[in-house]
Amino acid sequence: MSKSSAVSKKPQQLAPLRLIQVGAGAMGKGWLHTISNSPDAELVGLVDLDLELAQRISEEELAAVVPVARSLSELVQVTGAEAVVNVTVPAAHNPVNEEALRAGLPVLCEKPIAPTVTDAQYIAGVAKETGKLLMISQSRRYLNQFAALRQAVAGLGPIASVSCEFAKAPHFGGFREEMPFPLLVDMAIHQFDSARALIGEDPVSVYCESFNPSWSWYAGDAAATAIFEFPGGTRFVFNGSWCAPGQETSWNSRWRVGAERGTASWDGDSAPVTGDPLTPVPVGNAPEQIDGSLAEFVRCVRTGEPASTDAHSNVPSLAMVEGAVRSATEQRRVTLAEVLGA
């Protein structure tokens, strides 16, 4: 063996992934800081219909000013972008995602994937047709405490039940307080997607009742209880309210998982516990929330690995929301096949 072949080679350091971000609003600011703090990503352009806003955000929030434009097409070629982060409002998700995918660029998109399941199925089809990754940022999957809960649950055998309690009392103002189903449509997808991740399967049906307490400051139903049935009979029960002042839960909810070989629980703010007496589950320190989403996206783009929340696999989470709303509206049990086949 030659001396040169005996010397181990250092792994090659890849250049940061060159990103264009579309959307410079409130959520967009958070993503700009996440991208700038990542050693594996580089912002090379910012798009927003409000060009003045994009220019101001670029100057105020970024260490170095980047090119700004009103459309993605204006920046793709001149920046040498390799991928897109879509932080627009849900109604704009599909147009932006489709433009990027057909331009040959993988996309990391804020949740929800699209306003409706039909729209979501369409854009998932575009991703398949173009062969480019469309990943949805379900940020709560990347909480280290939630990852620890998943790991603990995986060792408990078949799951009988998962319960999730969510109780907050935010005064948002604006569009949320005018929505017909603010809790189910704007918030519950986080809990519904987390339940899918915990159970490891997709639900088959849902029965949901929603209502609006007399003291609610929302125009639409701000509280709901939904029971999802999963294959094998596992049940997921969501009990939530956005007008529940006093003794509020964590924004991450309060969870309990009952399985064949024990129970695991998580209060949403500290390490999950399992066993009797209660034993905290070790918690890792991987990037969390949208930092975790970005880290997985970059890795998947670079390696070709499948993303845990690619467009196709994320459709059932949106279907859970749509199914719950349909059940609450029609006051009946709704199968997910109805929603997905509509």
C-alpha positions as CSV (number, residue, x, y, z in Angstrom):
1,M,0.0,0.0,0.0
2,S,1.4,3.4,-1.0
3,K,1.8,6.1,1.6
4,S,-0.7,8.3,-0.2
5,S,-3.4,5.6,-0.2
6,A,-2.9,5.0,3.5
7,V,-3.7,8.6,4.4
8,S,-7.4,9.0,5.0
9,K,-9.0,11.8,3.0
10,K,-10.9,14.5,4.7
11,P,-14.6,14.8,3.6
12,Q,-15.1,17.5,1.0
13,Q,-16.8,20.6,2.4
14,L,-19.8,21.4,0.3
15,A,-20.6,25.0,-0.5
16,P,-23.7,26.4,1.1
17,L,-26.9,25.8,-0.8
18,R,-27.9,29.0,-2.7
19,L,-31.5,30.0,-1.8
20,I,-34.0,32.4,-3.0
21,Q,-36.7,33.2,-0.4
22,V,-40.2,34.2,-1.6
23,G,-42.1,36.2,1.0
24,A,-40.8,39.0,3.2
25,G,-43.6,39.3,5.7
26,A,-43.6,38.5,9.4
27,M,-42.9,34.8,9.0
28,G,-40.4,35.7,6.3
29,K,-38.2,37.6,8.8
30,G,-37.8,34.4,10.9
31,W,-36.8,32.4,7.9
32,L,-34.3,35.1,6.8
33,H,-32.5,34.8,10.2
34,T,-32.7,31.0,10.0
35,I,-31.0,31.0,6.6
36,S,-28.4,33.5,7.6
37,N,-27.5,31.5,10.7
38,S,-27.2,28.2,8.8
39,P,-23.6,27.2,7.8
40,D,-25.2,25.1,5.0
41,A,-27.4,27.7,3.3
42,E,-26.9,31.1,1.7
43,L,-29.5,33.6,0.7
44,V,-28.9,35.0,-2.8
45,G,-32.3,36.7,-3.5
46,L,-35.5,37.9,-1.9
47,V,-38.9,38.1,-3.7
48,D,-42.0,39.9,-2.6
49,L,-44.9,41.6,-4.4
50,D,-44.1,44.7,-2.2
51,L,-40.7,45.5,-3.6
52,E,-40.2,48.4,-1.2
53,L,-40.8,46.0,1.7
54,A,-38.4,43.4,0.3
55,Q,-35.7,46.1,-0.1
56,R,-36.2,47.4,3.4
57,I,-36.1,43.9,4.9
58,S,-33.0,43.1,3.0
59,E,-31.3,46.2,4.3
60,E,-32.5,45.9,7.9
61,E,-32.4,42.2,8.6
62,L,-29.5,40.9,6.6
63,A,-25.8,41.3,7.1
64,A,-25.4,41.7,3.3
65,V,-28.0,43.2,0.9
66,V,-29.2,40.7,-1.7
67,P,-31.0,41.2,-5.0
68,V,-34.8,41.8,-4.6
69,A,-37.6,41.4,-7.1
70,R,-41.4,41.0,-7.4
71,S,-41.2,37.6,-9.1
72,L,-39.1,34.5,-8.9
73,S,-38.3,34.4,-12.6
74,E,-36.5,37.7,-12.3
75,L,-33.9,36.3,-10.0
76,V,-33.4,32.6,-10.9
77,Q,-30.8,33.0,-13.6
78,V,-29.0,36.1,-12.3
79,T,-28.4,34.6,-8.8
80,G,-27.5,31.1,-9.7
81,A,-30.0,29.9,-7.1
82,E,-30.2,26.1,-6.4
83,A,-33.4,26.0,-4.4
84,V,-36.4,28.1,-3.1
85,V,-37.8,28.8,0.3
86,N,-41.5,29.6,0.0
87,V,-42.9,31.8,2.9
88,T,-45.9,33.3,1.1
89,V,-49.5,33.2,2.2
90,P,-51.2,29.8,1.7
91,A,-53.1,31.0,-1.4
92,A,-49.8,31.8,-3.1
93,H,-48.1,28.5,-2.3
94,N,-49.1,26.5,-5.4
95,P,-48.2,29.2,-8.0
96,V,-44.8,29.9,-6.4
97,N,-44.1,26.2,-5.9
98,E,-45.0,25.3,-9.4
99,E,-42.9,28.0,-10.9
100,A,-39.9,26.9,-8.9
101,L,-40.4,23.2,-9.6
102,R,-40.8,23.7,-13.4
103,A,-37.7,25.9,-13.3
104,G,-35.8,22.9,-11.9
105,L,-35.5,24.1,-8.3
106,P,-36.4,22.1,-5.2
107,V,-38.6,23.9,-2.7
108,L,-39.0,24.1,1.0
109,C,-42.5,25.5,1.6
110,E,-44.2,26.7,4.8
111,K,-47.2,24.8,6.0
112,P,-49.9,24.2,4.9
113,I,-48.9,22.7,1.6
114,A,-51.9,24.3,-0.1
115,P,-55.3,25.7,0.8
116,T,-57.2,22.5,-0.1
117,V,-56.4,18.8,-0.5
118,T,-57.2,19.0,-4.2
119,D,-54.6,21.8,-4.6
120,A,-52.2,19.8,-2.5
121,Q,-52.6,16.7,-4.6
122,Y,-52.1,18.8,-7.7
123,I,-48.8,20.3,-6.6
124,A,-47.6,16.9,-5.3
125,G,-48.2,15.7,-8.8
126,V,-46.1,18.5,-10.2
127,A,-43.2,17.6,-7.9
128,K,-43.4,14.0,-9.1
129,E,-43.6,15.1,-12.7
130,T,-40.6,17.3,-12.4
131,G,-38.6,15.0,-10.2
132,K,-37.8,17.9,-7.8
133,L,-38.2,17.9,-4.1
134,L,-41.1,19.8,-2.6
135,M,-40.8,19.6,1.2
136,I,-43.3,21.1,3.6
137,S,-42.0,22.6,6.8
138,Q,-43.9,20.9,9.6
139,S,-41.6,22.6,12.2
140,R,-42.9,20.9,15.3
141,R,-41.5,17.6,14.1
142,Y,-38.1,19.1,14.8
143,L,-38.6,19.8,18.5
144,N,-36.0,17.8,20.3
145,Q,-38.4,17.0,23.1
146,F,-40.9,15.7,20.5
147,A,-38.2,13.6,18.9
148,A,-37.5,12.1,22.3
149,L,-41.2,11.3,22.8
150,R,-41.3,9.5,19.4
151,Q,-38.2,7.5,20.4
152,A,-39.8,6.5,23.7
153,V,-43.1,5.6,22.1
154,A,-41.3,3.4,19.5
155,G,-40.2,1.1,22.4
156,L,-43.6,0.6,23.9
157,G,-45.2,-1.7,21.3
158,P,-48.6,-1.3,19.6
159,I,-50.3,2.0,20.4
160,A,-53.9,2.0,21.7
161,S,-54.5,5.8,22.1
162,V,-52.9,9.2,21.7
163,S,-54.4,12.2,23.4
164,C,-53.5,15.8,22.8
165,E,-54.8,18.8,24.8
166,F,-54.3,22.3,23.4
167,A,-55.5,25.3,25.4
168,K,-54.4,28.9,24.6
169,A,-56.1,32.3,24.6
170,P,-54.3,34.5,22.0
171,H,-55.8,37.7,20.8
172,F,-54.4,37.8,17.2
173,G,-56.7,40.4,15.6
174,G,-56.8,40.3,11.8
175,F,-57.9,37.4,9.6
176,R,-57.7,34.6,12.2
177,E,-60.5,36.2,14.3
178,E,-62.7,36.2,11.2
179,M,-62.1,32.6,10.0
180,P,-65.0,30.1,10.2
181,F,-62.8,27.5,11.8
182,P,-59.7,29.3,13.1
183,L,-58.4,26.6,15.4
184,L,-58.8,23.6,13.0
185,V,-57.6,25.4,9.9
186,D,-54.8,27.6,11.2
187,M,-53.4,25.6,14.1
188,A,-54.5,22.0,14.4
189,I,-52.4,20.8,11.4
190,H,-49.4,20.9,13.8
191,Q,-51.0,18.5,16.2
192,F,-52.5,16.3,13.5
193,D,-49.2,16.0,11.7
194,S,-47.5,15.2,15.0
195,A,-50.0,12.4,15.7
196,R,-49.2,10.9,12.3
197,A,-45.5,11.0,13.1
198,L,-46.1,9.4,16.6
199,I,-48.4,6.6,15.3
200,G,-46.5,6.0,12.1
201,E,-49.6,5.6,10.0
202,D,-52.3,7.6,8.3
203,P,-55.8,7.8,9.8
204,V,-58.9,6.2,8.2
205,S,-61.7,8.4,9.6
206,V,-62.6,11.3,11.8
207,Y,-65.5,12.5,13.9
208,C,-65.3,16.1,15.0
209,E,-67.4,18.6,16.9
210,S,-66.5,22.3,16.9
211,F,-68.1,25.2,18.7
212,N,-67.6,28.7,19.8
213,P,-67.9,29.5,23.6
214,S,-70.1,32.5,24.4
215,W,-67.1,34.6,25.6
216,S,-65.1,33.9,22.4
217,W,-63.6,36.9,20.6
218,Y,-63.5,34.8,17.4
219,A,-66.2,35.0,14.7
220,G,-65.8,31.3,13.9
221,D,-65.5,28.1,16.0
222,A,-62.5,28.5,18.3
223,A,-62.8,25.2,20.0
224,A,-63.0,21.6,18.8
225,T,-62.8,17.9,19.8
226,A,-61.8,15.4,17.1
227,I,-61.5,11.6,17.3
228,F,-59.4,10.0,14.5
229,E,-59.3,6.3,13.9
230,F,-56.1,4.8,12.6
231,P,-55.5,1.3,11.1
232,G,-55.7,-1.4,13.8
233,G,-58.1,0.6,15.9
234,T,-55.6,3.2,17.4
235,R,-57.4,6.4,18.4
236,F,-56.1,9.9,18.4
237,V,-58.2,12.4,20.4
238,F,-57.6,16.1,19.9
239,N,-59.2,18.5,22.4
240,G,-58.4,22.1,21.7
241,S,-59.4,25.7,22.3
242,W,-58.1,29.1,21.3
243,C,-60.2,31.0,23.8
244,A,-59.2,29.2,27.0
245,P,-57.8,31.7,29.5
246,G,-56.1,30.3,32.6
247,Q,-54.1,27.2,33.0
248,E,-53.0,27.3,29.4
249,T,-51.0,24.4,27.9
250,S,-47.8,24.8,26.1
251,W,-48.0,25.9,22.4
252,N,-46.7,22.4,21.8
253,S,-49.8,21.0,23.6
254,R,-50.0,18.3,26.3
255,W,-49.6,14.7,25.1
256,R,-50.2,11.2,26.4
257,V,-49.6,8.0,24.6
258,G,-50.9,4.7,25.8
259,A,-49.3,1.5,24.4
260,E,-49.0,-2.2,25.1
261,R,-45.9,-1.9,27.2
262,G,-46.5,1.3,29.0
263,T,-47.3,5.0,28.7
264,A,-45.4,8.1,27.7
265,S,-46.4,11.7,28.3
266,W,-45.1,15.1,27.4
267,D,-46.2,18.5,28.8
268,G,-44.8,20.3,25.7
269,D,-42.2,22.3,27.6
270,S,-39.9,19.7,29.3
271,A,-38.5,16.3,28.7
272,P,-41.1,13.5,28.1
273,V,-41.5,10.9,30.8
274,T,-42.3,7.3,30.7
275,G,-42.5,4.4,33.2
276,D,-43.7,4.1,36.8
277,P,-42.1,5.8,38.7
278,L,-41.8,8.5,36.0
279,T,-38.5,8.6,34.2
280,P,-37.4,11.5,32.0
281,V,-36.5,10.6,28.4
282,P,-33.1,11.8,27.2
283,V,-33.4,14.8,24.9
284,G,-31.0,15.5,22.0
285,N,-29.8,18.9,20.8
286,A,-30.4,18.8,17.0
287,P,-31.5,22.0,15.2
288,E,-35.1,22.7,16.1
289,Q,-38.3,24.0,14.5
290,I,-37.6,25.8,11.2
291,D,-33.9,25.4,11.7
292,G,-34.5,21.7,11.7
293,S,-36.7,21.9,8.6
294,L,-33.9,23.8,6.8
295,A,-31.2,21.4,7.9
296,E,-33.2,18.4,6.6
297,F,-34.1,20.1,3.4
298,V,-30.4,20.9,2.6
299,R,-29.4,17.4,3.4
300,C,-32.1,15.9,1.2
301,V,-31.3,18.2,-1.7
302,R,-27.6,17.4,-1.4
303,T,-27.9,13.6,-0.9
304,G,-31.2,12.7,-2.7
305,E,-32.6,11.2,0.5
306,P,-36.4,11.3,0.8
307,A,-37.7,14.0,3.1
308,S,-40.0,13.1,6.0
309,T,-42.5,15.7,5.0
310,D,-42.3,15.8,1.2
311,A,-45.4,16.9,-0.7
312,H,-46.9,13.4,-1.2
313,S,-46.4,12.3,2.4
314,N,-47.7,15.6,3.7
315,V,-51.1,15.5,2.0
316,P,-52.7,13.3,4.7
317,S,-52.0,15.9,7.3
318,L,-54.0,18.5,5.4
319,A,-56.6,15.8,4.7
320,M,-57.0,15.4,8.5
321,V,-57.8,19.2,8.8
322,E,-60.2,19.1,5.8
323,G,-61.8,15.9,7.2
324,A,-62.3,17.4,10.6
325,V,-63.9,20.6,9.2
326,R,-66.2,18.5,7.0
327,S,-67.2,16.3,10.0
328,A,-67.9,19.3,12.1
329,T,-70.0,20.9,9.4
330,E,-71.9,17.9,8.4
331,Q,-72.1,16.4,11.9
332,R,-71.1,12.9,10.8
333,R,-68.1,10.5,10.7
334,V,-66.0,11.3,7.6
335,T,-63.5,8.9,6.1
336,L,-60.2,10.2,4.9
337,A,-60.8,8.3,1.6
338,E,-63.7,10.7,1.0
339,V,-61.4,13.7,1.4
340,L,-58.5,12.3,-0.6
341,G,-60.7,11.1,-3.4
342,A,-62.8,14.3,-3.7
